[in-house]
Amino acid sequence: MKKMRHDRTKRQNRRGLAFLAALCLLLTACAGSGQNGGSENVPPQETAAETAAVETETESVPDIDVEALREQMGFYVEGSTLYDANGNPFIMRGINHSHTWFSDKLLTALDGIAATGSNCVRIVLSDGEQWTRTPMETVEEIISLCKERNMIVILEVHDATGYKDKESLLKAAQYFVDIKDALIGQEDYVIVNIANEWQGDSESKVWEEAYTEAIPMLREAGLAHTILVDSSGWGQFGRSIGDGGAAVLESDPLGNVMFAVHMYGTAGASEETIRQNLGYALDQGLCVCVGEFGYTHSDGDVDEAYLMEYCEEKGIGYMAWSWKGNSGGVEYLDLAVEWDGSVLSEDWGEVAVNGENGIRQTSQICTVFEEAGAE
């Protein structure tokens, strides 16, 4: 039987108070919510997450056993904080690995990434739409290898990158449904990042509506994992979280959703843009991380030193892109010169791993690995 390591009774009491508060508001203001979206309609920081909690407690969701899924959860989100299965805050400090294109490098890459002190790794998978579909057995192997190396694994489907059609996002969500047998029971060690950078433009309403359809698919399939949702605009339009993040969170009967902004030359160009793009989530009390970042890119330079400093100051997770294998003119984003990590790139790898506020200096192992051993 799975041990319940965090105080669910306390959380339910808090949600009960939130429900009473929401009921009072309904009795005094029945005008309904706005129809145009936008940050002006988003609840303030103290109430955004509580609003989602009220919805999940009071609405019946067809085909979803909410109480059973709550008992199954490992990682969970409360407000702007991600907690591990022991009830301790977990701040991601990790690296992206392009497994889909370099499946033969898995062991070497994971050993090298673990040696940097990373407490997590974000793994590129494929649902078969653009590249060879990653088999369920391989996902099981990836999870096992990451657990052996004391790293939390963030799994993402890369095929829908930049796409706008809802069907491509739902196919990515369906992939996780199809491999659910590899995921159920691993909630303490796995976070599901449905699709990498889905939606290349910045139409927040389209982004919101698609994710509010995709997320219940995973819950109906019995997946209780924390779900990570990339912002729109190739992951760099943080405002989409401000416009529709609360609604996306509310679509989850578990209220267990966090968000990611990817920071390259657009979102990560300056101190101001970094604070602004992360602030869209933070100002509402939503949980956010930097799912990818580099030190420069085709769209401009990145203030990576400030980004890492700000994330450390605010307790925000970050994952650098990427270990090795970049091509097409962006080879400079390779953190490692050698796949085993024996040599890191001077301008990027050394900065992200060994620099001020870098991975080695700030990473803390997830407390689920401090027990007798990962199950």
Secondary structure by P-SEA (a helix, b strand, c coil): cccccccaaaaaaaaaaaaaaaaaaaaccccccccccccccccccccaaaaaaaaaacccccccaaaaaaaacccccccccccccccbbbbbbbbbbcccccccaaaaaaaaaaaacccbbbbbbbcccccccccaaaaaaaaaaaaaacbbbbbbbccccccccaaaaaaaaaaaaaacccccccccccccccccccccccaaaaaaaaaaaaaaaaaaaccccbbbbbbcccccccccccccaaaaaaacccccccbbbbbcccccccaaaaaaaaaccccccccccccccccccccbbbaaaaaaaaaaaabbbbbcccccccccccccccccccccccccccccccccccccccccccccccccccccccc
